[in-house]
């Protein structure tokens, strides 16, 4: 992946933690019918296990941007996993619905911090031309949880009890939390002395909390006075929150990112996709288990093929995005999502599990193409110093959309079902209610498809923030050297030696036919081959003396080496920086990898090289100029 060992360990731990939280979210839906029976609650009340989680999750997300800047990632990750484990344990004990709901709310506090934090770390760790791949990794985790969660939950529920399911989640979360202090390095926070603006927290909590609560009322009692009061209070307070953030020099959440057109449209499309995704997770188990009488295991197995497809397609879609852009993926994905949802709107009382599994596979295939694609497209439009705030804003609005979509579609299901019970059987009325809800979801998907057709396009304009990024590029361009000598990957070692000797250099990047960096070859690589040892010789005299002890003569080895392809001896992969990288990012790459110089990449192609000495000289000149010493 081109990462240091420390970065790799951090990414793996973060992804494992994400998997645990995603697994937790996917095991609740299959358990909902059993929970409804055990605790004598209806679907609208049971929906609070999802809506309540989403509500608290959304309240935590806006604060996360500040927390990521304020605290080291290791500390924040340990906090989120510990709180999540505590909530899982409370839910596992859950002797009644209020306790179970309380456990879910505590879980949401940890999960609300974790998800945007992981997205931010992935975005900032990988260069912009590899972010599609990075989000593909995130997509694998997001798919692997749904792949095994519903099925595993179904088996546990059918064989034992839904309480056991939460105990399993508790164990996983506790293990991750216990391992973290011993495996993840502590990297200092960017703004360790920043202060949290308490009025912003209050406004954010009250505003988003009231708004989401109004949505939950839709599923319980319709559009009464309580709904309108909560909705109006939420909207007014959110406006006040936005005004405060725009007027502050150091806001808790930089909502100004919404002024970027690409980010705004990506967020809106993501909201539509999220609403369509979460609503099905609630309705499908009710349809299969409560109405058609299938077991929880069978209900979970229906999602398995589609979830596995999502896991496979995540990295593939990510690589496509990195090479070709978002449009084909986004258009194809929303089209398949719409088609699959339309098919769900025509389910009957005697449909087979195979048919539902095929429809869900189509739907989730489309989700794999659109979900991470649209997120990466939106985030790439922001400079690195706004990524934390971008992920928080994006996740906040997705949570709002998911909560609203779930509430509306559950309400549609309930209202249609109740209205038809006088003339039809309970099962048939319920099936028609599910069909009506899926019909509304199909309309949402169609809206998303239209937005993608109009706004999502390939090209550089969508992935640049003009002023900020041009300023960063101008600094890097002013200090990097552009006379970079490269060698094609088809070259022989003899060709490489000629370049090194003629140019009086000790190393050169290896590029493919499109000019993309695929490796790096140095005189040390050649010495290592000649010595037939893993040790890297830097003294040619020592290397020649060692070579004289081999069975073959040095001349024979050298002749054989000269005929070999350069990639046989070169180091695979290149540690590089993007043209839009800031100087602190360049310094981090040089320091973490113990390099004296690093290639500068633009869409994977080498456009220059930055030396450690050049950065030091530039920094000293800039500082002295600021001190009026020049």
N, C-alpha and C positions, 0 to 999 in steps of 0.2 A: 504493500500500500504506500510505500515511500515514507513511512513514519518512523520515528525513533522508538526504541523499546519502551520508554516511559509513556509515550503517546499511545502506543498500541495497547499496553496494559490498561490505561485509562479508558480508551474507547471500548475495549472488551467488557470491562466492569460496568460502564454506563449502559451498554447494550443489554447486558444480562439483567441489570436492574429494570430497564425498560420492559424487557420480556416479562418479568414478574408482574409488573403493574398491568400490562396488556392482558396477560393470562387471567389476572383477577377480574378484569372487566368482562372478559368473554365467558367466564364460568357462571356469572350471575344470571344471565338470560335463561339458560337451560334449567336453572334451579328455581326460577320464578314461579312456575306452576306449583311445584312442591311447597314452596314457601307460602304461597297464597292459601293452599289447603291447610297446612300445619298451623298457620296463624290466623286463619279465618278472615282474610282480607280480600278485597276485590282487585281487579287489574289496575284501576286508577290509583289505589293506595300502594300497591306493589311497585308501581312505576316510580315511586319516590326513591327506591333503592338505586335507580339509575339517575333520575332527575336530581335528587339530593346530592349525589356524588358529583354530578356535572355542575351543579350550582356552586358548591364549595370549591371545586376544581377551578372554575372560572374566576372565582374571587381571588384565589391564590396566584393565578397566572400573571396579572398585572404587576404584582409585587416582585415577581421572580427576576425581572430585568435588573432591578436594583440589587437584589440578593446576589446575583451572579457577579456584578461589579464589586460588591462589598466584601464577599467572603470567598475564601479559596474553594475551588471546585470539590476537593476531597471532603472538606467539612460540610459543604452544602449537600453533597451526595449522601454522606453518612447520616445527616439529619433527616433527609427525605425518606431514606430507606428505613430508618429506625421508627419514625412516626408511622410510616406505612405498615410496618410489622406490628406495631402496637394496635393500630386500627383493625388489622386482619385478625388479631387474637381476640379483640373485643367482639367482632362479628362472628367469629367461630363459636364463642361462648353463647352469644345471643339467645337468651331464654324467651324473649318476646320481641315484637317488631320494633319498639322504640330503641332497645339496646342494639339490635341488628342495624338499624338505621344510623345510630350513633357511631358504630364501628365503621360503617361505610363513609361517614363524614370525616372521621379521623384519617381513614385511608386517603381520602381526596386531598387532604392537606399535603401529604407527602407526594402523591402523584402530581398534584398541581405544580409543585416546584420542579419535579423530575423531568417531565416531558419537554417543556421549553428549554430547560438547561441542557439536555442531551442534544437537542436540535442545534442550539447555539454552539456547543463545543464541536460538533461535527462540522458545522459551517466554517468555523474559525480555524479548525485544525487542518482541513483539506483546502488546497488552493481552488480558486473558482472554477478552473477547467476540470476538476475532479469532484465537484460537489454533487453532480448527478450520481456518481458511483457511491459517494458517501451516503446520500439519502437512499440509495438502493440497499445499502447495508441496514439502514434504519427500517426500510420496507420489509426486509426479511424478518426482522424481529416483530414488526407489526403484523405480519402474516403468520408467523410460526405460532404465536399465541392463539389466534383464532383457529389454527389448524388442529391443535391438540386440546385446546381449552374446552370447547363444548363437548367433544367426544369423551375426554377424561372426566369432565364433570358429570356427564350422563351416566357413565359407568359407576362412578362413586355414589351418585344419588340413587340409582337403581339398586346397587348392592348394599349400601349402608345408609348414609344420611347426608343432607346438604351441609351440616356443620363440619363434617370431615373435610369437605372441599376447602373451607376457609382455613382450617388447621394446616393443610398442605401449603397454601399460599403463605401463611405465617412462617412456616419452616424455611421456605425458599428466601423470603425477604430477610429473615434473621441471619441466614448464612451469608448472604451478600453483605449485610451490614457489618458482620463480624470480620469478614475477610478484608474489607476496604482499608482500614488503618494500616494493615501490614503489606498491602500490595500497591496502593495508589500513592504516588508522591504528592507532597504538599506543595503546590505552586502558589506563590503569594497572589492575593487579590489585586485587581487593577486599581481600585479606589478603596483601599482599606480604611480610610478615615472619612468616607462619605457618610452623611447622616440621612436617616430616613425621614421624609416629610410626613408627619403624622396626619395632618389634614388631608393629604392626598390618599393615604390609606383608608381613612374614614369615608371619604367621598367615593372611592373606588368600591369599597365593600358595600356601602349602602346603595350606591347606584346600580352596580351589576347584580347585587343580591336581590334588590327589589324587582329589577327587570326580569331576572330568571324566575323569581317566585311568581310573578304575574303569568309567565308562560305555564308554570306547573298548575295554576288554578284552572287553566283551560281544560286540562285533562280531568280535573276533579268535578268542577261545577259549572263550567261554561263561562260566559261573559257577564258576570255580575258586577256589583259595585266594588267588591274587593279587588277584582281583576283590574278595573280601570284606575282605582286609586294607586295600586301597586305599580301599574305600568307608568302612570304619569309621574309618580315620585321617582321611579327609576330613571326615566328619560331626563327629567329636570336635573337630577343629581349628576348624571353622567355628563350632561352639558357643562355643569359647574366644574366637574373633574377635568374635562378637556380644556376649559378656559384656564384653569389653574396650571395645568401642565404646559400650556403654550406660553404662559406669562413668566414661568420660572427659568432661571439660568441653568439650573441643574435639576430637571424634573425627575420624578420617580419613574415615569414612563414617557418616552419621547413619542407622543402621538403624532408628531409632525411627519412621521414616516408615511402616513396615509396620504400626504400630499404628492407622493410619488405615484404616478398613474399606473405603472406596471404592478407595483406592490399592492395598490388598492384593488385592481381588478383580480389579481391573484388571490387576494384575501376573500373577495366576494365569491369567486368561483369555488374556492375552498369551503366557504360556508354552505353553499348549495350542496356540494358533495358530502360534507359532514352530516347535514340534515338527512340526506337520503340514506346514508350509511347506518347511522345509529337507530333510526326508526325501524328499519328492517330487523335489527338485532332484538328488538322488543317484540315485534308482531309475529315473527316467524315461529318462535317456540310456542307462543300461545295458540297459533293456528295448528301446528303439528301435534302438540301434546294435549291441550285443553279441548280442542274441537275435533280433531281426527283420532285422538286416542293413542298416538305413537308414544313410545317410551322416551325418556330423556336421552338415552344412549343413541337411539335412532335419530332423534332431533339433532344431536351433535354431529352425527356422521354425515348428515346432509351438507354441512358446511365444510367438511374435510377436503373434498377435491378442489373446491374453489380457493380455499385458504392455502393449500399447497401450491396451486398455480400462482397465487399472489407472491408467495415466497420465492418461487423460481423466476418470475418475471421482474421482481424488484431490481436486482442488479443489472439485468439485461436492459430494462427501460432506462436505468441510470446511465449506463454506458452509451446508449443511443442518444440520450439527452446531451451528454458531454460532447459527442461528435457532431450531431445534426440539429440540435435545438429541440424546443418543446412542442411545436405545432402538430406534427404527425401523431405523437403520443397523446396529446391532449384531445385532439379531434376524435381519434379512434377510441380512446378511453371513454369519453363522455357519450359517444354513440352507442358503444356496447353496454354501458351502464343504463342508458335510456331503454334500449331494447330489452335487456334483462328485467328491468323494473316493470315495463309494460306487460311482459309475460307473467309476472307475479300478480298483476291486476286481474288476471283471468283464471285464477286457481278455483277449483271446484271442491265439492265435499268428498270426492273419491279419487283424488290425484295420487299418483305413485310417488314414493320417495325418490326414485331415480329421476323422474321428471323435475322435481324440485331441486335436486342436486345439480342437474345439468343447467337449469336456469340460474342458480346461484353461482355456478362456475363461470357462466358468461358474464354475469354481473361483477363478480370479483376480479375477473380478468381485466375488465374495463377499469375497475377501481385501481388495480396495480399500475395501469398505464397513466392514470390521471392524478392520483393522490399525491405521491411524492414529486411528480413532475411539476405540478402547479405550485407546490410549496417551494421547490428549488428555484423555479422561474421567478417567483415573487421575491424570494430572499436575495437572489443574485442582483436584484435591482438596487440593493442597499449597500453602502460602504460598510467595511468591517466594524467600525466603531458603533454602528447602529444595529448590528445583527441581533444582539441580545434583546433590544427593544422591539425589533421586527418580529422575532419569534414569539415574544410575549403578546404583542398586539394580534398577530395572526392566530395564535392559540386561543386568545380570549374570545375573538369573534367566532371562531369555529365552535367553541364551547357554547356560546350563545345560540348559534344556529342549530347545533345538535340538540340542545334543550328545547328550543322552540319547535323544531321538527318533530321530536319525540312527543311533545305535548299535543301538538295539533293532530298528528296522525293517530295517536291513541284516542284522542277525543272523537275524531271521525269514526274510528272503529266502534267506540262505545255508542255514539249517537245513532249510527246506522243500524247496529245490532239491536238496540233497544226499540227503535222504531219499527223493525220488522218482526219482532217476537210475537206480536199479536196475530200475525197471519202466517208465520212460518215456524218451523221447529227451531229450537235454541241453536242447534248445530248449524243449520242452514243460514239462519240470521247472522250468526257469528262469522261464517265464511264470507257472506256478502259484505259484512263490515270490514273484514280484512282486505277484500278486493277493493273496496272503496278507498281505504287508506293507502293501499299500494298505488291506486290510480292517482291520488294526490302526489305521492312520491314520484311517480313517473313524470308528472308535470314539472316538478322541481328539476328533475334530471334533464328534461328537454330545455328548460331555461338555461341550465348550465351549458348544454351543448351549443345553444345559440350564442351565449357570451364567449365561449371558446372560439367559435368560428369568427367572431367579429374582432376580438382583442388579442388573442394569443398568436403571435407571429414569431418567426425566426429572425435573427439579426442582432447586431451589436447594440442597437438603441435600447432594447428592452433590458439589457443586463448592465447598464452603466448609469451611474448618477453623475451627471455631467460635471458640475463644478467640483464636487469633492473628489471624484475619482481622477479628473484631469489634474488636479493639484497634486495628488499622490503620484501619478505617473510622471509629472514633470520633475518632481524631486528625484525619483528613481532614475529617470532617463538622463538627468543631468550628471549623475555620478557613475552610471554603469558604462562599461566599455562595450561598444557595438561591433568591434572587429573580432568576432568569435570564430575560431576555426573548428569545423566539425568534420567528421568522417562518415560516409554512408555505411549502413549496416551490411552492405554487400562487399565491403572492402576486405582485402586480405590484411594480415598483420604487417606484411611488407609495405603495403600502401600506407598503413598507419605510421610505421616507422619513418617513412619518407616525409610525411606531414610534420611529425614531431621534430625531426632533424632540421628540415627546411625552415620551419616557423620558430624554431628554438623554444619550444614549449614542452612541458613534461606530461601533459594530459589533454584529452579532447573528448567532447561529447560524441556519442554515436547516434545518428538520426536515421529514420526510415525514409521511404520514398516521398512522403508528404512533408518531410522536414521536422517531424515530431521526435523528441528525444526518447530513445529507447534504452540507452546504456551510457557507460562512461569507461574509457580505457586510459590507462596511465602507464608510465614506465615501470611502476611498481607491479602492475598486473603481469607485464612481460617477465619481470624478474621472478615473480612467484612461479610462473609456469616453468621457466628454465631450471629453477632449483628443485621443482617437484615437491615443494613443501608448502604448508599453509602459511608459514611465516612470511611476512612482507619485507623483502630486503630493500634497503635504501642506499646501500653502499655497493657499487658494482664490483669492487675488488673482492669483498666478502662473498658476493654471489658467484663470481667466477671460481673462487677457491672451492666453494661448496660443490659447484657443478662438476669439478674435476674428479670428485669421488664417485660420481654416477657411472653406471656401466657404459652408457653411450657417451660419446665425446661431446664436448660443448658445441662444436661446429655442427654436428649432426642434429642436435636438439634445436639449434638456432635455425638450421635450414628447414626442419620440419615445422617449426613455429611460424616461419615466414609464409608458408603455404596455407596456413590455417585461416579460417574466417575470423574477423575481429570479435564477433559475439561469442566465440569459444573461450576467449580469455577476458573479455570485458566484464565489468560489474553491471548486472542487469538492473534497469531502473535508474532514475536520476532524481536526486534530491534537488528541487528547484523552488523558485518563488515566482509568483504571478506578477505581471507588470504593474498591477494595481496595489501591490503590497506596500505597507507602510514601513518606515525604517525600523521601528521596534520589531515588526514581524521578520524582517530580514535578519536583524541581530539575533532573534530567537532561533531561526533556522541555522545560522552559522554556529551559534553557541551549542545548541542541542546536538548537532552532528559533528562538532569539532572540525569545521571546515575553514579554510583560508579564503575561499571564494565560492560563489554559488551562481548557477545559470539563472537568467531571467527568462520566463516563459510567457508567451502570449498565445492562448489557445493551444497549448502544448508544444509550440514551436519556440526554439531558442532565438531570442532577439538581442541578447546581451549577457554580460557577466558582471557581477559586483564583487569586488575584493574587500576583505576586512579592513585593509589599510585605507581604501577609498572612503569607507564609511567613517572611520575614525577622523580622517582629515576633514571631511565635510562637517562632521559634528563639532569639531574644535573651531573651525572657521565660523560656523553659524553662531556658536556660543560667544566667541570673541566679538563678533559683529554686534550681537545683542548687548554686549557690555560696553560698546563704543570704544573697543580697543583696536579696531581696524579702521 
